[in-house]
Amino acid sequence: MSDICVLGNFVADNTFYAEKLPAKGQTIFGSGFQVGPGGKGSNQAIAAARLKSKVSFLGKVGDDEYGKMAIELYKKNNLNHKTVFVSKEHPTGVAGIMVNKTDGTNAIIVYPGASMEITIDEVNEFSDLIRNSKVFLTQLEIKTEVTLHALKLAKKNNVITILNPAPAIKIEDEFFKYIDYFTPNETEAKFYTNISINSKSEAKDASIKLIQMGIKKVIITLGEKGLFYNDGKKEIHLDATKVKAVDTTGAGDAFNGGLAYGLSKNQSIEECLELANKVGGMSTIKLGAGDSMPFLKDLS
């Protein structure tokens, strides 16, 4: 059995680099292009696996070249890939990513493809894997009824659950009963709280509102401003890891993979946040998403 089970999506990232992001209706010349592995769930699973966690990734890809890219990626990173379904009906998902090479910021459009088609019945085929993991990590890039079903499976068996609410979409209040750690960035936190976050005090206000919704522990990632943690008793603010960012794509995924790793090792929340913060920061010094996840040796 795995220490960490991740339910989510894989997409092939088609990434364009330029000195700035184009405005609406504008065409600009780029300075580079690459195709590589992406998808929040897959990135998070790779991040945890590269930290030497025993990880299973539960997802769905198409029977095509991008699907083969995913399976090879999991084999290379010693990740349990026998939990990945291959669809004959739907193509592997694809993302179009534009990256500003000046500051590493990005804009992304995702076509989820096969990953959105994973079903409750398919998840149930690996229900024992979810029940027996130490940590279950998921996002909102597949159907919400499947995500909620899996969270229930995990929580009813006392598995630590993490929901990274990305992309930010409306979810039923029932979700909040099954979430131990809720990890939005500042944009996603605003979606759920209607609080714009430009400071530590606003992050605190948003975290309090989320706790009032029934969430146990809130971690709001703040990009270059670090993170804010609140569990109703303890508050922690950490500055961002100081690095020269070249591509922030996947930084939040690296953070969540690092958090899952720390929790699976029974580390204190302070240790978990320090580690996840560092993993997230280190991921921004390389181009790409899945390929930029740091290894354990990179953190020393």
Buried (B, 14 or more C-beta within 10 A) or exposed (E): EBBBBBBBBBBBBBBBBBEEBEEEEEEEEBEEEBBBBBBBBBBBBBBBBBBBBBBBBBBBBBBBEBBBBBBEBBEEBEBBBEBBBBBEEBBBBBBBBBBBBEEBBBEBEBBBBBBBBBBEEBBEEBBEBBBBBBBBBBBBBBBEEBBBBBBBBBBEBEBBBBBBBBEBEEBEEEBBBBBBBBBBBBEBBBEBBEBEBEEBEBBBBBBBBBBEBBBBBBBBBBBBBBBBBBBEEEBBBBEBBEBEBBBBBBBBBBBBBBBBBBBBBEBEBEEBBBBBBBBBBBBBBBBBBBBBBBEEEBBE
